[in-house]
């Protein structure tokens, strides 16, 4: 199984709502990532989890809150978002071993619209 | 700072002709380079990576990339383009961040294969 799944596919939320994005992989990968992607732009890294611990936070606003409940699951909790947060949110995973270089496997993304 | 540059926003090629999508890199130390492809409204898919060894790297779907240290380039190539190759292509480089590794993407090149 080389698939990363993300739910929901689409999400529309108001600026006062609280919602969560979910990501799951069963490849035994120990690194998981959240990216934000605007149309026709490259993905921008938001967070990296390594062995279920947050290792990189790219100065993301606190209205985005990541969570890694176990090695297969990654959540992104959303609260009080702004319209400019509307984007495609991508989850990815990869193997994680010192001194090794691994590619990332991406999910299909959640298309988020903030109204 | 470690980065990659994709000098062409769009590349047009006729079906059956060879294609090249350009990427140049700027890194200190050993470069670890990747190519990913993104189809509309989908996540990114890994095509190939260069870590060390042969300068010609073969990847998925008939793609290959040539690593050129003197020109600091890592161009993506395919001998015969298919209409189904039309997509957005991203070059990427692995960078170190506070003891952890992350990937920085180029700006992307839209490939249009004309029937």
Interface residues (C-beta under 8 A of the other chain):
Chain A: X4 X40 X41 X42 X43 X45 X48 X50 X55 X56 X88 X90 X92 X101 X103 X104 X105 X106 X107 X108 X109 X111
Chain B: X32 X34 X36 X41 X42 X43 X44 X45 X46 X49 X51 X88 X90 X94 X97 X98 X100 X102 X103 X104 X105 X106 X107 X108 X110
